[in-house]
Amino acid sequence: MPVERTETSKRSIVKAITYRGVILCLDFLAIYLFTGKVDVALGFMVVSNVYTTVGYFVHERVWARVRWGVVPVKAA
């Protein structure tokens, strides 16, 4: 029987951190391939990922509260 679940803040934080780890690598690689400069790639990677990590976390927490598209589970 399906059970309605709500994500905890801790789960959202862990998801955000692991997602950002992947994105850090992709950002560095893309900027390095375009510029050929490690310092530019590192700088972009750090700045970009600080504000986007916060944005991702806030986005997740807002959507955790939105009930649109969520089907309630009927007790049997």
C-alpha positions in Angstrom: 0.0 0.0 0.0 1.5 3.4 -1.0 2.2 5.8 1.9 2.2 9.6 1.6 5.7 10.9 2.3 7.2 14.3 3.0 10.8 15.1 2.5 12.8 16.3 5.4 15.0 19.4 5.3 18.0 17.1 5.8 17.1 15.0 2.7 16.8 18.2 0.6 20.2 19.4 1.8 21.8 16.1 0.9 20.2 16.1 -2.5 21.3 19.7 -3.1 24.9 18.9 -2.1 25.2 15.8 -4.3 23.6 17.5 -7.2 25.9 20.5 -6.9 28.9 18.1 -6.8 28.0 16.8 -10.3 27.3 20.3 -11.5 30.6 21.6 -10.1 32.5 19.1 -12.3 30.4 19.9 -15.3 30.7 23.6 -14.9 34.5 23.4 -14.5 34.8 21.1 -17.5 32.7 23.3 -19.8 34.4 26.6 -18.9 37.8 25.0 -19.1 37.1 23.6 -22.5 35.9 27.1 -23.7 38.7 29.1 -22.2 41.6 26.7 -21.6 42.2 28.6 -18.3 42.0 26.8 -15.0 41.7 30.0 -12.9 38.7 31.3 -14.9 37.0 27.9 -14.7 37.5 27.6 -11.0 36.3 31.2 -10.4 33.2 30.6 -12.4 32.6 27.3 -10.8 32.7 28.7 -7.2 30.6 31.8 -7.8 28.0 30.1 -9.9 27.5 27.2 -7.6 27.2 29.2 -4.4 24.1 31.0 -5.5 22.6 28.2 -7.5 22.8 25.8 -4.5 20.8 28.2 -2.4 18.3 28.6 -5.2 18.0 24.8 -5.6 17.4 24.3 -1.9 14.7 27.0 -1.7 13.0 25.7 -4.9 12.9 22.1 -3.4 11.4 23.4 -0.1 8.8 25.5 -1.9 7.7 22.5 -4.1 7.6 20.3 -1.0 4.7 22.5 0.2 2.8 22.7 -3.1 -0.1 20.3 -3.1 -0.9 20.7 -6.8 -0.5 17.4 -8.6 -0.3 15.4 -5.4 -2.9 12.7 -5.1 -4.0 11.9 -1.6 -3.7 8.3 -0.5 -7.0 6.7 0.6 -6.8 4.7 3.9 -7.9 1.1 3.4 
